[in-house]
Amino acid sequence: MEENLETNDNVNFESRIDLKPLQDSIQAIKQELNSVIVGQHKMIDQLLVAILSNGHVLLEGVPGVAKTITAKLLAKTLSIGFSRIQFTPDLMPSDILGTSVFDLKKSEFEFKKGPIFSNLILIDEINRAPAKTQAALFEVMEERQITLDGTTYKMTAPFLVIATQNPIEQEGTYRLPEAQLDRFLFKINIDYPKLDEEIIILQKEHALLSSNKLDHIKTHLTAADIQKYQELVKQVLVEPNLLEYIAKLVVNTRENGFLYLGASPRASIAILNAAKGYAALRGRDFVTPEDIKEAAIPVLQHRVIVTPEREMEGISSKEIIQQIIESIEIPR
């Protein structure tokens, strides 16, 4: 009995993995972004969690709410390759992936890499390109590789896609298929700023005069750092009852009468990975139910389809997912 007591007294409650360097780097990046972006703290956290979880992000919002500038700022804080692709109705798959060009000197075909061959890819207005061009992203987003003319080309890690789209304007756009939406870890909705935030935006813009917003942004993470932190995040502890909690959330989307299409097992894995990212962001080496709840909406809202009847009533997927979260008992 005495031996057991002694053992319990010596239990080490310190973190199993050292998350201090990760936290310091993330905090530095957040300060850089907040020096330009007013408000939008939740969006910034979600972008950073996506990087830690090695997942792609779809930013959705009306024009002018800083979708593109946020992605550019984030890229500037990272010492990695950055590529921006403006999607247009006449864009072809070869314009993104690359193409084989005949070299007269060597008398053979040589593959010229497209702009997708980078580390952080900003795809602006992803729903502007037709289905043929959108489909070119299927393999590269899921498997981090492309296959052309029977040859497979691997992407250099880290490889992350941030895509933007305007949900309001439908003329000249092509709706993203479910298969492609499913490849995004998060869909982040960006709202208009509040009055006090709009005033600060105007004050900052006026103070800039002729200087550029990106001029004073410093880099804080290298490609090696990002890969190291992504591996650390994978080691974050998740209790079996929390795995069951994630499964219940996702299965409930398939059984919900308000949803025409529920989420797939890929969504379960995405919630798991994102919850680990949230835990690491907060300096914990273990996941809590709050991490799962925070990850659930941005992971699920673009993976489910609301029934036409509920959609006509103005009920959104976000509201239905919130109801599902509230209906399932939180594990203790």
C-alpha positions as CSV (number, residue, x, y, z in Angstrom):
1,M,0.0,0.0,0.0
2,E,2.8,2.4,1.0
3,E,4.6,1.5,-2.3
4,N,1.5,2.5,-4.3
5,L,1.3,5.8,-2.5
6,E,4.9,6.6,-3.1
7,T,4.5,5.8,-6.8
8,N,1.5,8.2,-7.1
9,D,3.5,11.0,-5.4
10,N,6.1,10.7,-8.1
11,V,3.8,11.0,-11.0
12,N,5.2,13.5,-13.5
13,F,2.5,15.9,-14.8
14,E,4.9,17.7,-17.1
15,S,4.2,17.7,-20.8
16,R,5.5,14.6,-22.6
17,I,6.6,16.7,-25.6
18,D,8.3,20.1,-25.6
19,L,5.8,22.5,-27.2
20,K,7.5,25.7,-26.0
21,P,9.4,26.4,-29.3
22,L,6.3,25.7,-31.3
23,Q,4.2,28.1,-29.1
24,D,6.8,30.8,-29.3
25,S,7.0,30.6,-33.1
26,I,3.2,30.6,-33.4
27,Q,2.9,33.6,-31.1
28,A,5.4,35.5,-33.2
29,I,3.5,34.7,-36.4
30,K,0.2,35.8,-34.8
31,Q,1.8,39.1,-33.8
32,E,3.0,39.7,-37.4
33,L,-0.4,38.9,-38.8
34,N,-2.3,41.0,-36.2
35,S,0.0,44.0,-37.0
36,V,-1.8,44.2,-40.4
37,I,-5.0,42.2,-40.1
38,V,-7.6,43.8,-37.8
39,G,-9.7,41.3,-35.8
40,Q,-10.2,37.9,-37.4
41,H,-8.3,36.2,-34.5
42,K,-10.3,33.0,-35.0
43,M,-9.4,32.8,-38.7
44,I,-5.7,33.3,-37.9
45,D,-5.9,30.5,-35.3
46,Q,-7.6,28.2,-37.9
47,L,-4.9,28.9,-40.5
48,L,-2.2,28.1,-38.0
49,V,-3.9,24.9,-36.9
50,A,-4.2,23.9,-40.6
51,I,-0.4,24.3,-41.0
52,L,0.3,22.3,-37.9
53,S,-2.2,19.6,-39.0
54,N,-0.8,19.6,-42.6
55,G,-4.2,20.4,-44.1
56,H,-5.5,22.6,-46.9
57,V,-7.8,25.6,-46.3
58,L,-10.7,27.1,-48.2
59,L,-11.3,30.8,-47.4
60,E,-14.8,32.0,-48.2
61,G,-16.0,35.6,-48.1
62,V,-17.2,38.5,-50.1
63,P,-14.6,40.6,-52.0
64,G,-12.5,43.0,-49.8
65,V,-12.4,41.1,-46.5
66,A,-8.6,40.4,-46.7
67,K,-8.7,36.8,-47.9
68,T,-5.8,37.1,-50.3
69,I,-3.8,39.5,-48.2
70,T,-4.0,37.2,-45.2
71,A,-2.6,34.3,-47.3
72,K,0.2,36.5,-48.6
73,L,1.0,37.7,-45.1
74,L,1.1,34.1,-43.8
75,A,3.4,33.1,-46.6
76,K,5.7,36.0,-45.8
77,T,6.1,34.8,-42.1
78,L,7.3,31.4,-43.4
79,S,10.6,30.9,-45.1
80,I,9.2,28.5,-47.7
81,G,8.3,28.6,-51.4
82,F,5.2,30.6,-52.3
83,S,3.1,30.5,-55.4
84,R,0.0,32.4,-56.3
85,I,-2.4,31.1,-59.0
86,Q,-5.2,33.2,-60.2
87,F,-8.0,30.9,-61.4
88,T,-9.8,32.1,-64.6
89,P,-12.4,30.5,-66.9
90,D,-9.7,29.9,-69.6
91,L,-7.2,28.3,-67.3
92,M,-6.1,24.8,-68.3
93,P,-4.7,21.9,-66.2
94,S,-1.3,22.3,-67.8
95,D,-1.2,25.9,-66.7
96,I,-1.2,24.7,-63.1
97,L,0.6,21.3,-63.2
98,G,3.1,21.9,-66.0
99,T,3.7,20.4,-69.4
100,S,6.2,18.4,-71.4
101,V,8.1,20.5,-73.9
102,F,10.3,19.1,-76.7
103,D,13.9,20.1,-76.3
104,L,15.5,20.4,-79.7
105,K,19.1,20.2,-78.4
106,K,18.5,16.9,-76.5
107,S,15.9,15.6,-79.0
108,E,13.6,14.6,-76.1
109,F,10.7,15.8,-74.1
110,E,11.5,17.7,-70.9
111,F,8.9,18.4,-68.1
112,K,8.5,22.0,-67.3
113,K,7.0,22.3,-63.8
114,G,3.9,24.5,-63.2
115,P,3.3,26.9,-60.3
116,I,1.8,24.1,-58.2
117,F,5.4,23.0,-57.5
118,S,5.9,25.1,-54.4
119,N,5.3,24.8,-50.6
120,L,2.4,27.2,-50.0
121,I,0.0,27.7,-52.8
122,L,-2.5,30.5,-52.9
123,I,-5.3,29.7,-55.4
124,D,-7.3,32.9,-55.8
125,E,-11.0,32.5,-56.8
126,I,-10.8,28.7,-57.1
127,N,-14.4,28.5,-58.4
128,R,-13.6,30.7,-61.4
129,A,-11.9,27.8,-63.3
130,P,-14.0,25.1,-65.0
131,A,-14.3,21.5,-63.7
132,K,-11.5,20.2,-65.9
133,T,-9.0,22.5,-64.3
134,Q,-10.4,22.0,-60.8
135,A,-10.1,18.2,-61.2
136,A,-6.3,18.7,-61.8
137,L,-6.0,19.4,-58.1
138,F,-7.6,16.2,-56.9
139,E,-4.4,14.1,-56.8
140,V,-2.0,16.8,-55.7
141,M,-4.1,17.9,-52.8
142,E,-4.7,14.4,-51.4
143,E,-1.5,12.6,-52.2
144,R,1.0,15.5,-52.6
145,Q,2.0,14.3,-56.0
146,I,1.0,14.6,-59.7
147,T,1.1,12.0,-62.4
148,L,1.7,13.1,-66.0
149,D,2.6,10.9,-69.0
150,G,3.0,8.0,-66.7
151,T,5.6,9.7,-64.5
152,T,4.9,10.6,-60.8
153,Y,6.3,13.8,-59.4
154,K,6.3,14.3,-55.6
155,M,5.7,17.6,-54.0
156,T,8.4,19.1,-51.7
157,A,7.2,19.1,-48.1
158,P,5.5,21.0,-46.6
159,F,2.8,21.3,-49.2
160,L,-0.3,23.4,-48.3
161,V,-3.0,24.9,-50.4
162,I,-5.0,28.0,-49.4
163,A,-7.9,28.7,-51.8
164,T,-10.3,31.6,-51.8
165,Q,-13.8,31.9,-53.2
166,N,-16.6,34.5,-53.3
167,P,-19.9,32.8,-52.2
168,I,-22.1,35.6,-53.5
169,E,-21.3,36.1,-57.1
170,Q,-22.3,33.1,-59.2
171,E,-21.9,34.5,-62.8
172,G,-18.8,33.0,-64.5
173,T,-18.2,30.6,-61.6
174,Y,-18.1,26.8,-61.3
175,R,-19.3,25.1,-58.1
176,L,-16.6,23.0,-56.4
177,P,-17.6,19.3,-56.5
178,E,-18.0,17.4,-53.2
179,A,-14.9,15.3,-53.9
180,Q,-12.7,18.5,-54.0
181,L,-14.4,20.2,-51.0
182,D,-13.6,17.0,-49.1
183,R,-9.9,17.6,-49.6
184,F,-9.9,20.8,-47.6
185,L,-9.2,20.4,-43.9
186,F,-11.1,23.6,-43.1
187,K,-13.6,25.9,-44.7
188,I,-13.3,29.3,-43.0
189,N,-16.0,31.8,-43.5
190,I,-14.8,35.4,-43.2
191,D,-17.3,38.0,-42.1
192,Y,-17.4,41.8,-42.4
193,P,-15.5,43.7,-39.7
194,K,-17.3,45.4,-36.9
195,L,-17.6,49.2,-36.8
196,D,-14.6,49.7,-34.3
197,E,-12.5,47.3,-36.4
198,E,-13.4,49.1,-39.6
199,I,-12.3,52.4,-38.1
200,I,-8.9,50.8,-37.1
201,I,-8.5,49.5,-40.7
202,L,-9.0,53.1,-42.0
203,Q,-6.6,54.5,-39.5
204,K,-3.9,51.9,-40.4
205,E,-4.4,52.5,-44.1
206,H,-4.1,56.2,-43.7
207,A,-0.9,55.9,-41.6
208,L,0.7,53.6,-44.2
209,L,0.8,56.4,-46.9
210,S,3.1,55.0,-49.6
211,S,4.6,52.1,-47.7
212,N,3.6,48.5,-48.4
213,K,1.7,46.3,-45.9
214,L,4.1,43.4,-46.3
215,D,7.4,45.4,-46.1
216,H,7.9,45.0,-42.3
217,I,6.8,41.3,-42.0
218,K,9.5,39.0,-40.7
219,T,9.9,35.3,-41.3
220,H,9.7,32.9,-38.3
221,L,9.5,29.4,-39.6
222,T,11.5,27.4,-42.1
223,A,10.3,24.3,-44.0
224,A,12.3,22.1,-41.6
225,D,10.6,23.8,-38.6
226,I,7.1,23.3,-40.0
227,Q,7.8,19.6,-40.7
228,K,9.2,19.2,-37.2
229,Y,6.2,20.8,-35.6
230,Q,3.8,18.8,-37.7
231,E,5.5,15.6,-36.4
232,L,5.2,16.9,-32.8
233,V,1.5,17.5,-33.3
234,K,0.9,13.9,-34.4
235,Q,2.2,12.8,-31.0
236,V,-0.5,14.8,-29.1
237,L,-2.4,12.3,-26.8
238,V,-6.1,11.5,-27.5
239,E,-8.0,9.4,-25.0
240,P,-10.2,6.5,-26.4
241,N,-13.4,8.2,-25.2
242,L,-12.5,11.3,-27.2
243,L,-12.0,9.1,-30.3
244,E,-15.5,7.8,-29.7
245,Y,-16.8,11.3,-29.3
246,I,-15.4,12.3,-32.7
247,A,-16.9,9.2,-34.3
248,K,-20.4,10.0,-32.8
249,L,-20.3,13.5,-34.2
250,V,-19.5,12.3,-37.7
251,V,-21.9,9.4,-37.7
252,N,-24.7,11.7,-36.4
253,T,-24.3,13.8,-39.6
254,R,-25.2,10.7,-41.6
255,E,-28.3,10.0,-39.6
256,N,-29.5,13.6,-39.3
257,G,-32.8,14.2,-41.0
258,F,-31.8,17.8,-42.0
259,L,-28.8,16.6,-44.0
260,Y,-29.0,15.0,-47.4
261,L,-25.3,14.0,-47.3
262,G,-23.3,13.2,-44.2
263,A,-19.6,13.4,-43.6
264,S,-17.1,10.6,-44.6
265,P,-14.4,8.9,-42.4
266,R,-12.0,11.4,-44.0
267,A,-13.9,14.0,-41.9
268,S,-13.4,12.0,-38.7
269,I,-9.6,11.9,-39.4
270,A,-9.7,15.7,-40.2
271,I,-11.3,16.5,-36.8
272,L,-8.8,14.3,-35.0
273,N,-5.8,16.0,-36.7
274,A,-7.3,19.5,-36.3
275,A,-8.1,18.9,-32.6
276,K,-4.4,17.9,-32.1
277,G,-3.4,21.1,-33.8
278,Y,-5.6,23.2,-31.5
279,A,-4.2,21.4,-28.4
280,A,-0.6,22.1,-29.5
281,L,-1.5,25.7,-30.3
282,R,-2.6,26.1,-26.7
283,G,0.5,24.4,-25.3
284,R,-1.1,21.1,-24.4
285,D,0.1,17.6,-25.3
286,F,-3.4,16.2,-24.9
287,V,-6.7,16.8,-26.7
288,T,-9.8,18.0,-24.8
289,P,-13.5,18.0,-25.8
290,E,-13.2,21.7,-26.4
291,D,-10.5,21.2,-29.1
292,I,-12.8,18.7,-30.9
293,K,-15.8,21.1,-30.7
294,E,-13.8,24.0,-32.0
295,A,-12.5,21.8,-34.9
296,A,-15.9,20.3,-35.8
297,I,-17.6,23.2,-37.6
298,P,-14.8,24.3,-39.9
299,V,-14.1,20.6,-40.7
300,L,-17.7,19.5,-41.3
301,Q,-19.6,22.5,-42.7
302,H,-18.4,22.0,-46.3
303,R,-18.6,18.2,-46.2
304,V,-22.3,17.9,-45.6
305,I,-25.3,18.9,-47.7
306,V,-28.5,20.4,-46.2
307,T,-31.8,18.9,-47.5
308,P,-33.5,21.2,-50.1
309,E,-36.4,21.8,-47.6
310,R,-34.2,23.0,-44.8
311,E,-32.1,25.1,-47.2
312,M,-35.3,26.8,-48.4
313,E,-36.0,27.6,-44.7
314,G,-32.6,29.3,-44.5
315,I,-31.0,26.7,-42.2
316,S,-27.2,26.4,-42.8
317,S,-24.9,23.4,-42.4
318,K,-23.1,25.3,-39.7
319,E,-26.3,25.6,-37.6
320,I,-27.1,21.9,-38.0
321,I,-23.6,20.9,-37.0
322,Q,-23.9,23.2,-34.0
323,Q,-27.1,21.4,-33.0
324,I,-25.4,18.0,-33.4
325,I,-22.5,19.1,-31.2
326,E,-25.0,20.3,-28.5
327,S,-27.0,17.0,-28.7
328,I,-24.0,14.7,-28.0
329,E,-22.9,14.2,-24.4
330,I,-19.4,15.5,-23.8
331,P,-17.1,12.8,-22.4
332,R,-15.5,13.5,-19.0
